[in-house]
Amino acid sequence: MAGDLFHRDDLGWLNTFREGTAAIHRSMESLEKLSRFRIKKAYSGHGPAMDDPGTAIDKARKRTEKWLKEPEKVAWHGCKRVFAYTLMIKDGLHKNEINSYLLSCGWFRDFAKHAFNVEPADFLPVLMEEMIRSEAALWHGEYLKAAASYHAPDTSWMNRNIKPKDWVRIGLPPAANK
């Protein structure tokens, strides 16, 4: 299991403004350890199984090396990724709701203040420009949507208010789920 350490074409999010650049070093150490093994198949936390995990590990190591040289790039990666996942889950955001949505998110305020040293309101146009420039998101009429292919969850699922205490543990007898 690769978890979020690496994916077929990407890396997991490293929260350097909370964990510091040591998170990048720990990720690189883990990738280097894994690269010494002859792994035939790997499963990440996102995406399909990898039949050639060595190639994915090498790509992840190269990207991590870039991040060690320029830690701001890891912040950009995380910020764009979180916003792109939001666009996937919500199947896009209308242009009139983007700013208020982002300003209401703790992750957005944290990135603006701690990773980029700007006020959240000043970071809005910067993030939007980067999402479009990097093709992480595209305009579809008046809606901003993630550029990656995805299947948005059913809206009835989105509106449910399920707490962890309500989760059912699979494989356990009903009495154990109380």
TABELUR-V513257 format. One record per backbone hydrogen bond with DSSP energy under -0.5 kcal/mol. CO is the residue of the C=O (numbers start at 1). NH is the residue of the N-H. If there is no record, write none. Layout:
co | nh
CO | NH
CO | NH
//
This chain:
co | nh
2 | 5
3 | 45
4 | 12
5 | 12
10 | 7
13 | 15
14 | 16
15 | 18
15 | 19
16 | 20
20 | 23
21 | 24
21 | 25
22 | 26
23 | 27
24 | 28
25 | 29
26 | 30
27 | 31
28 | 32
29 | 33
30 | 34
31 | 35
32 | 36
33 | 36
34 | 37
37 | 39
42 | 50
43 | 2
43 | 3
49 | 51
50 | 42
52 | 55
52 | 56
53 | 57
54 | 58
55 | 59
56 | 60
57 | 61
58 | 62
59 | 63
60 | 64
61 | 65
62 | 66
63 | 67
64 | 68
65 | 69
66 | 70
70 | 73
71 | 74
71 | 75
72 | 76
73 | 77
74 | 78
75 | 79
76 | 80
77 | 81
78 | 82
79 | 83
80 | 84
81 | 85
82 | 86
83 | 87
84 | 88
85 | 89
86 | 90
87 | 92
88 | 91
93 | 144
94 | 97
94 | 98
97 | 101
98 | 102
99 | 103
100 | 104
101 | 104
102 | 105
105 | 109
106 | 110
107 | 111
108 | 112
109 | 113
110 | 114
110 | 115
111 | 115
111 | 116
112 | 118
119 | 122
119 | 123
120 | 123
120 | 124
122 | 126
123 | 127
124 | 128
125 | 129
126 | 130
127 | 131
128 | 132
129 | 133
130 | 134
131 | 136
131 | 137
132 | 135
136 | 147
138 | 145
140 | 143
142 | 95
143 | 140
143 | 145
144 | 93
145 | 138
154 | 157
154 | 158
155 | 159
157 | 160
160 | 162
161 | 163
163 | 166
164 | 167
167 | 169
168 | 170
169 | 172
173 | 176
173 | 177
174 | 177
175 | 178
//
